[in-house]
Amino acid sequence: MAYGVDFTGSNVTLAAPPGRDDVSALHVFRNRGMVVSCWELEPAELEEVAQTGRIFLSIMGQTMAPSFIGTESIMREFTADFGILPRQA
């Protein structure tokens, strides 16, 4: 299963909800109405993505906010378009 990882530019850590041992804290970059997180895939997941070209996004709740999924370089370009480029190492 993919898992959230810390990354250069993260500036907030979102805590797991109380009593949820199945949810980890998540490092994010948050600024001007945008929240960016970084996820790492297991080798088997990478193989499946390479074969299918598909990933799925699951959000808890009854609706889904506008979302964007991309590589680090694409995400940096995307956030730069909004003038909120995370700092680089």
Phi, psi and omega in degrees: 000138177298150180221146180289138180232155175290154182208159177298124181108346178296143182224003180214145171244120178272124182281152174293147177299148179304136177080004180255088179287347181267006181237132180262158171298152184229123175280133181220161167258121181234129180190138173048050175078014180232140176233127181241131174238162181238132183236141179247136181261147174289157181307317179297324178292320177300319178298316180295318178297318178299324181283318187261334185071017185236144169227162179237148178240127179240128179240131178289140180122193185251002180216172179228121178290157175306132185229157177222130178238131180195174177288171180301315182294321178292321180295320178296320176296317181299312181290329177296324177301331180264003178073025182229043183299123175297151180294149177259156179285000000 
